Amino acid sequence: MTIDIRGKFIIDDIRLKEINDFLTDPKNQLINDLLTVIEKYGGPEEINRKALDAGKIENLMNRLRKKNSSYVRDLEWLIEQRDKGAFIKVDEYRNKILGNKAKNMNFNEDYAVTLEISACQYFDAFMTQTRHALEKKELMPGRFIRVRCMKEQEEDDDLLAMTAAMQILGASWCETLDTKGTDGSNIHLGGPDTITGYFGGVGQPNNYPIKWVDEFLYYYTNYGVKQVLNINPGTIFLGYLLHKIGINIEFKISVYMGNDNPYAVFWTLMAARLFSRKDGSTSLIGFNFSNSVNNWTIELSDEIRRSLGLEKFVRFEHHILETWKSIVIQPYNRRDELLEIAPKIKNISAKHEGGEPEIDSKREHPSDILDYFRPKNDIVDKGEMQFIIQNYLDKHEAINNTARALTEKGLSFIAAPNLHHRGN
């Protein structure tokens, strides 16, 4: 090309003014509807105050005690084990894997990979995992993704218990709101028999983005749930706006969003940057790629992220394994690609949604993404909770296999900070 036409890409100031004028127009119904919900919860400062109070571990524990919850004993045990340093520390873990070689290896913590597990549906499964990790001197994840029905886990106190547990571990975690598209939001879509209808979007049509904000603020102010899954351009946009006006919430973009190329990534990150605060922070805390991305896309996406000043704010979350059923062609295992890219990319997580394919596939009940959307009563009534817990433990094993592989390559990881990194 003999003539450089890049200058034609520049966004004119007048176009930015048009957007700002639209957002600040007192007659703008879209913004007015959002502000109405925000006012319902008392405005940004009051919302943050309520959330901070609701999320304090002593308040969560007191609520469980008032209900005489059996989870109190589990959480107190977990606090005790944490405080006495009972879980394996990172240096000890490295010695366990590498022996004397560990002393002479330089682990670059700037490129530590977050060990991520999904989905942690039930507190009982979590406690089984915790006791197993303590006994076997294994690592607990540094990040947990949850996809269980919010109302259901609110009723049986799993929400209180898991919120407390994540703080005990010092782990980050993400909940999935019920206004996620499988709740009848699209009246023309049902179950798997209408699955192709979802190709046009998971389903948060019409007024559902405002319902999503309402639900988000309910759990934020009543439980201190700060981070949720996000699947729709409309709710992503509203998540940006909530944070922009001072509400300290976060979200991660789901794999279902389908960001599968660098241009899509730029579009998403561009909006995050445009609506970031003066300190550069954004409510977009995590970003799941589509399962189809390769390392070329991830590396180019990292260039975009750095160019926009978002490297420390937005974590790239990459599926290393997936459930055996209902989401991808199997076998699916991206661990070798992770080992190749981990030394080059900061702030990335290795997400484990399934067990090792050769193990998972042979289970009586292999892991299935559709299990996430089943009511707990259905699982219990059919006597299948043991299978769900086994599937979850298989993911735990896969997490530790990834930690081992990273360690053998001289690469670092982030496990549950308060269990494994404290006093390391």
C-alpha positions as CSV (number, residue, x, y, z in Angstrom):
1,M,0.0,0.0,0.0
2,T,1.6,3.2,-1.2
3,I,-0.7,5.6,0.8
4,D,-1.1,5.2,4.6
5,I,-4.8,5.6,5.3
6,R,-4.6,4.7,9.0
7,G,-5.5,8.3,9.9
8,K,-9.0,7.6,8.6
9,F,-9.6,5.3,11.6
10,I,-9.4,8.2,14.1
11,I,-12.7,8.7,16.0
12,D,-13.7,12.3,15.7
13,D,-14.3,14.2,18.9
14,I,-17.8,15.1,17.7
15,R,-18.7,11.4,17.6
16,L,-17.6,11.0,21.2
17,K,-19.6,14.1,22.1
18,E,-22.7,12.4,20.5
19,I,-22.2,9.4,22.8
20,N,-21.7,11.5,25.9
21,D,-24.8,13.6,25.0
22,F,-26.9,10.5,24.6
23,L,-25.7,9.1,28.0
24,T,-26.3,12.3,29.9
25,D,-29.7,13.2,28.3
26,P,-32.3,13.5,31.1
27,K,-34.9,12.1,28.7
28,N,-32.9,8.9,27.9
29,Q,-35.2,6.1,29.1
30,L,-32.5,3.5,28.9
31,I,-30.3,5.4,31.4
32,N,-33.3,6.5,33.5
33,D,-34.4,2.8,33.9
34,L,-30.9,2.0,35.1
35,L,-30.8,4.9,37.6
36,T,-34.2,3.9,39.0
37,V,-32.8,0.5,40.0
38,I,-29.7,2.1,41.4
39,E,-31.8,4.5,43.5
40,K,-33.9,1.5,44.7
41,Y,-30.8,0.3,46.5
42,G,-29.8,3.7,47.9
43,G,-27.3,5.0,45.4
44,P,-23.6,4.1,44.8
45,E,-22.2,5.0,48.2
46,E,-25.0,3.2,50.1
47,I,-24.8,0.2,47.8
48,N,-21.1,-0.1,48.5
49,R,-21.5,0.3,52.2
50,K,-24.2,-2.4,52.4
51,A,-22.1,-4.7,50.3
52,L,-19.0,-4.2,52.4
53,D,-21.0,-4.9,55.6
54,A,-22.8,-7.9,54.1
55,G,-19.6,-9.5,52.9
56,K,-17.7,-9.4,56.2
57,I,-16.9,-12.9,57.2
58,E,-18.0,-12.3,60.8
59,N,-21.4,-11.2,59.6
60,L,-21.6,-14.2,57.2
61,M,-20.7,-16.6,60.0
62,N,-23.2,-14.9,62.4
63,R,-26.0,-15.4,59.9
64,L,-25.1,-19.1,59.6
65,R,-25.0,-19.4,63.4
66,K,-28.4,-17.9,63.8
67,K,-29.7,-20.6,61.4
68,N,-27.9,-23.3,63.3
69,S,-26.2,-24.3,60.1
70,S,-24.0,-27.3,60.1
71,Y,-21.7,-25.4,57.8
72,V,-20.4,-23.3,60.7
73,R,-18.4,-26.3,62.0
74,D,-16.9,-26.9,58.6
75,L,-15.9,-23.2,58.2
76,E,-14.5,-23.0,61.7
77,W,-12.4,-26.1,61.0
78,L,-11.2,-24.5,57.7
79,I,-10.2,-21.3,59.6
80,E,-8.3,-23.4,62.1
81,Q,-6.4,-25.3,59.5
82,R,-5.6,-22.0,57.6
83,D,-4.4,-20.3,60.8
84,K,-2.0,-23.1,61.8
85,G,-0.6,-23.4,58.3
86,A,-1.7,-26.9,57.8
87,F,-1.9,-26.8,54.0
88,I,1.1,-27.3,51.8
89,K,3.0,-24.1,51.0
90,V,4.3,-23.3,47.5
91,D,8.0,-23.8,48.3
92,E,7.2,-27.2,49.9
93,Y,5.1,-28.1,46.9
94,R,7.9,-27.3,44.5
95,N,10.3,-29.4,46.6
96,K,7.8,-32.2,46.5
97,I,7.7,-32.1,42.7
98,L,11.3,-31.1,41.8
99,G,13.4,-32.2,44.8
100,N,16.7,-30.4,45.2
101,K,16.4,-28.9,41.7
102,A,13.8,-26.4,43.1
103,K,16.4,-24.5,44.9
104,N,18.2,-23.5,41.7
105,M,15.1,-22.6,39.7
106,N,13.9,-19.0,39.3
107,F,10.1,-18.9,39.3
108,N,8.9,-15.6,37.7
109,E,5.9,-14.6,39.8
110,D,5.0,-11.9,37.3
111,Y,3.8,-14.6,35.0
112,A,2.0,-16.8,37.6
113,V,-0.9,-18.7,36.2
114,T,-4.1,-18.7,38.3
115,L,-5.4,-22.2,39.0
116,E,-9.1,-22.0,38.3
117,I,-11.9,-24.6,38.8
118,S,-15.4,-24.6,37.4
119,A,-18.0,-25.1,38.5
120,C,-18.0,-25.4,42.2
121,Q,-21.7,-26.0,42.7
122,Y,-22.1,-27.3,46.3
123,F,-20.4,-26.5,49.6
124,D,-20.3,-30.2,50.5
125,A,-18.3,-30.9,47.4
126,F,-16.0,-28.0,48.2
127,M,-15.4,-29.3,51.7
128,T,-14.7,-32.8,50.4
129,Q,-12.1,-31.2,48.1
130,T,-10.6,-29.2,50.9
131,R,-10.1,-32.2,53.2
132,H,-8.7,-34.2,50.3
133,A,-6.2,-31.5,49.5
134,L,-5.1,-31.3,53.1
135,E,-4.6,-35.0,53.4
136,K,-2.8,-35.5,50.1
137,K,-0.8,-32.3,50.3
138,E,-2.4,-30.9,47.2
139,L,-3.3,-27.4,46.0
140,M,-6.6,-25.7,46.3
141,P,-7.5,-23.4,43.4
142,G,-6.9,-19.7,43.5
143,R,-10.1,-19.0,41.6
144,F,-13.6,-20.7,41.7
145,I,-16.5,-20.3,39.2
146,R,-20.0,-21.1,40.3
147,V,-23.0,-21.7,38.1
148,R,-25.6,-22.9,40.6
149,C,-29.1,-21.3,40.8
150,M,-28.8,-18.3,43.1
151,K,-32.2,-18.6,44.7
152,E,-31.7,-22.3,45.4
153,Q,-28.3,-21.8,47.1
154,E,-29.7,-18.9,49.0
155,E,-32.4,-21.1,50.4
156,D,-30.0,-23.9,51.6
157,D,-27.3,-21.5,52.8
158,D,-24.7,-22.6,50.3
159,L,-24.4,-19.0,49.2
160,L,-23.5,-17.8,52.7
161,A,-21.1,-20.7,53.3
162,M,-19.3,-20.4,49.9
163,T,-19.0,-16.6,50.3
164,A,-17.3,-17.1,53.7
165,A,-15.1,-20.0,52.4
166,M,-13.7,-17.9,49.5
167,Q,-12.6,-15.2,51.9
168,I,-11.0,-17.8,54.2
169,L,-9.0,-19.1,51.2
170,G,-8.3,-15.6,49.9
171,A,-9.5,-16.9,46.5
172,S,-11.4,-15.0,43.9
173,W,-14.8,-16.3,42.8
174,C,-17.6,-15.6,40.4
175,E,-21.3,-16.4,40.8
176,T,-23.8,-16.8,37.9
177,L,-27.1,-14.8,38.3
178,D,-30.4,-16.5,37.5
179,T,-31.3,-13.9,34.8
180,K,-28.9,-15.7,32.5
181,G,-31.1,-16.8,29.6
182,T,-32.2,-20.2,30.8
183,D,-35.0,-18.9,33.0
184,G,-37.7,-18.4,30.3
185,S,-36.4,-14.9,29.3
186,N,-36.9,-15.9,25.6
187,I,-40.4,-17.2,25.4
188,H,-39.7,-19.0,22.1
189,L,-36.9,-21.2,23.5
190,G,-37.0,-24.2,25.7
191,G,-34.5,-27.1,26.3
192,P,-32.2,-28.9,23.9
193,D,-35.0,-29.4,21.4
194,T,-34.8,-25.7,20.6
195,I,-31.0,-25.3,21.0
196,T,-30.4,-23.8,17.6
197,G,-32.6,-20.9,18.7
198,Y,-29.9,-19.9,21.1
199,F,-27.5,-19.3,18.2
200,G,-28.8,-15.7,18.1
201,G,-27.9,-15.2,21.7
202,V,-28.1,-17.0,25.0
203,G,-31.2,-15.0,25.9
204,Q,-31.4,-11.7,27.9
205,P,-33.9,-9.9,25.6
206,N,-36.0,-6.8,26.0
207,N,-36.1,-5.6,29.7
208,Y,-33.9,-8.4,31.0
209,P,-30.7,-6.3,31.3
210,I,-32.4,-4.1,33.9
211,K,-33.7,-7.3,35.7
212,W,-30.1,-8.5,35.7
213,V,-28.9,-5.3,37.3
214,D,-31.6,-5.6,39.9
215,E,-30.6,-9.2,40.7
216,F,-26.9,-8.2,40.8
217,L,-27.4,-5.4,43.3
218,Y,-29.6,-7.6,45.5
219,Y,-26.8,-10.2,45.9
220,Y,-24.1,-7.5,46.1
221,T,-25.9,-5.6,49.0
222,N,-27.2,-8.7,50.8
223,Y,-24.3,-11.1,50.5
224,G,-21.3,-9.0,49.4
225,V,-21.2,-11.0,46.1
226,K,-19.0,-8.8,44.1
227,Q,-18.3,-10.7,40.9
228,V,-20.7,-12.4,38.5
229,L,-20.7,-14.1,35.1
230,N,-21.7,-11.9,32.1
231,I,-23.0,-13.3,28.8
232,N,-24.7,-10.5,26.9
233,P,-23.5,-7.3,25.3
234,G,-26.3,-5.3,27.0
235,T,-25.5,-6.5,30.5
236,I,-21.8,-6.1,29.8
237,F,-22.4,-2.5,28.9
238,L,-24.5,-2.0,32.1
239,G,-21.7,-3.6,34.1
240,Y,-19.4,-1.0,32.7
241,L,-21.8,1.9,33.6
242,L,-22.4,0.6,37.2
243,H,-18.6,0.6,37.9
244,K,-18.1,4.0,36.1
245,I,-20.5,5.8,38.5
246,G,-18.8,4.3,41.6
247,I,-20.4,1.0,42.4
248,N,-17.5,-1.4,43.2
249,I,-18.7,-4.5,41.3
250,E,-17.0,-6.8,38.9
251,F,-17.9,-9.3,36.3
252,K,-16.3,-11.8,34.0
253,I,-17.3,-12.5,30.4
254,S,-18.4,-16.1,29.8
255,V,-17.1,-18.5,27.1
256,Y,-20.7,-18.4,25.9
257,M,-20.1,-14.9,24.7
258,G,-18.0,-16.3,21.9
259,N,-15.0,-14.0,21.8
260,D,-13.0,-16.1,19.4
261,N,-10.7,-13.7,17.5
262,P,-8.5,-10.7,18.3
263,Y,-11.0,-8.3,16.6
264,A,-13.8,-9.4,18.9
265,V,-11.4,-9.0,21.9
266,F,-10.5,-5.5,20.8
267,W,-14.2,-4.6,20.6
268,T,-14.8,-5.8,24.1
269,L,-11.7,-4.3,25.7
270,M,-12.2,-1.0,23.9
271,A,-15.5,-0.5,25.6
272,A,-14.0,-1.5,28.9
273,R,-11.3,1.1,28.5
274,L,-13.8,3.8,27.3
275,F,-15.8,3.4,30.5
276,S,-12.9,2.8,32.9
277,R,-12.4,5.0,36.0
278,K,-9.7,7.6,36.2
279,D,-7.4,5.1,37.8
280,G,-7.8,2.9,34.8
281,S,-9.8,0.2,36.6
282,T,-12.8,-1.5,35.0
283,S,-15.6,-3.8,36.2
284,L,-14.4,-6.3,33.6
285,I,-12.2,-8.4,35.8
286,G,-12.1,-11.7,33.8
287,F,-12.4,-12.5,30.1
288,N,-13.2,-16.0,28.9
289,F,-12.1,-16.8,25.4
290,S,-14.1,-19.1,23.1
291,N,-12.8,-22.6,23.3
292,S,-11.8,-22.3,19.7
293,V,-9.0,-19.7,20.2
294,N,-5.4,-20.7,19.6
295,N,-2.3,-19.2,21.1
296,W,-1.9,-16.8,18.2
297,T,-5.2,-15.1,19.2
298,I,-4.2,-15.1,22.9
299,E,-0.9,-13.4,22.1
300,L,-2.5,-10.7,19.9
301,S,-5.2,-10.2,22.5
302,D,-2.5,-9.6,25.0
303,E,-1.0,-6.9,22.8
304,I,-4.4,-5.2,22.7
305,R,-4.8,-5.5,26.5
306,R,-1.4,-4.0,27.1
307,S,-2.0,-1.2,24.6
308,L,-5.2,-0.2,26.4
309,G,-3.6,-0.3,29.8
310,L,-5.7,-3.2,31.0
311,E,-3.1,-5.9,31.6
312,K,-3.3,-5.7,35.4
313,F,-7.1,-5.3,35.5
314,V,-8.5,-7.9,33.1
315,R,-7.5,-11.6,33.6
316,F,-7.5,-13.8,30.5
317,E,-9.4,-17.0,31.5
318,H,-8.7,-20.0,29.2
319,H,-10.3,-23.4,29.3
320,I,-7.7,-26.1,29.7
321,L,-10.2,-28.9,30.1
322,E,-14.0,-29.0,29.5
323,T,-16.8,-31.3,30.7
324,W,-16.8,-34.6,28.8
325,K,-20.4,-34.1,27.7
326,S,-22.5,-31.4,26.1
327,I,-20.0,-28.6,25.2
328,V,-17.1,-29.6,23.0
329,I,-15.8,-32.4,20.8
330,Q,-13.6,-34.6,23.0
331,P,-10.9,-35.2,23.8
332,Y,-10.2,-31.6,24.7
333,N,-7.0,-30.8,26.5
334,R,-5.1,-27.5,26.1
335,R,-2.5,-28.0,28.8
336,D,0.5,-28.2,26.3
337,E,-0.6,-24.9,24.7
338,L,-0.8,-23.3,28.2
339,L,2.8,-24.4,28.9
340,E,3.9,-22.8,25.7
341,I,2.1,-19.4,26.3
342,A,2.4,-19.1,30.1
343,P,5.9,-17.6,30.0
344,K,4.7,-14.9,27.6
345,I,1.4,-13.8,29.0
346,K,0.7,-12.1,32.4
347,N,-2.6,-12.3,34.3
348,I,-3.9,-15.5,32.8
349,S,-5.8,-18.3,34.4
350,A,-6.0,-22.0,33.6
351,K,-9.7,-23.0,33.9
352,H,-10.5,-26.6,34.5
353,E,-14.1,-27.4,33.7
354,G,-13.6,-31.2,33.4
355,G,-11.3,-33.9,34.5
356,E,-8.6,-35.6,32.5
357,P,-10.3,-36.9,29.3
358,E,-9.0,-40.4,29.7
359,I,-10.4,-40.5,33.3
360,D,-13.6,-38.5,32.9
361,S,-14.8,-40.5,29.9
362,K,-14.7,-43.8,31.8
363,R,-16.7,-42.6,34.8
364,E,-20.2,-44.1,35.3
365,H,-21.4,-40.5,35.1
366,P,-18.9,-38.4,33.1
367,S,-19.0,-34.7,33.7
368,D,-21.7,-32.9,31.9
369,I,-22.2,-29.1,31.5
370,L,-26.0,-29.7,31.7
371,D,-25.7,-30.8,35.3
372,Y,-25.0,-27.2,36.2
373,F,-28.6,-26.4,35.4
374,R,-30.3,-29.2,37.2
375,P,-32.1,-28.5,40.5
376,K,-30.3,-30.1,43.5
377,N,-33.4,-32.0,44.4
378,D,-33.3,-33.7,41.1
379,I,-29.7,-34.8,41.6
380,V,-30.4,-36.0,45.2
381,D,-33.6,-37.8,44.3
382,K,-31.9,-39.8,41.6
383,G,-29.0,-40.7,43.9
384,E,-26.5,-38.9,41.7
385,M,-24.8,-36.5,44.1
386,Q,-21.9,-38.9,44.6
387,F,-21.3,-38.7,40.8
388,I,-21.4,-34.9,40.8
389,I,-18.8,-34.8,43.7
390,Q,-16.6,-37.3,41.9
391,N,-16.7,-35.2,38.7
392,Y,-15.7,-32.2,40.8
393,L,-12.8,-34.1,42.4
394,D,-11.6,-35.1,39.0
395,K,-11.4,-31.4,38.2
396,H,-9.4,-30.9,41.3
397,E,-7.0,-33.6,40.2
398,A,-6.7,-31.9,36.8
399,I,-5.8,-28.6,38.6
400,N,-3.0,-30.3,40.4
401,N,-1.8,-32.0,37.2
402,T,-1.5,-28.5,35.6
403,A,0.3,-27.1,38.7
404,R,2.7,-30.0,38.4
405,A,3.3,-29.4,34.7
406,L,3.9,-25.7,35.3
407,T,6.3,-26.4,38.1
408,E,8.3,-28.9,36.1
409,K,8.7,-26.2,33.4
410,G,9.9,-23.7,36.0
411,L,6.6,-21.7,35.7
412,S,4.7,-20.2,38.6
413,F,1.0,-20.5,39.6
414,I,-1.5,-18.9,42.0
415,A,-3.3,-21.3,44.3
416,A,-5.5,-20.4,47.2
417,P,-3.5,-17.5,48.6
418,N,-4.3,-17.8,52.3
419,L,-3.6,-21.6,52.3
420,H,-0.6,-22.0,50.1
421,H,1.2,-18.6,49.6
422,R,0.9,-17.1,53.1
423,G,4.2,-17.2,54.9
424,N,5.7,-19.0,51.9
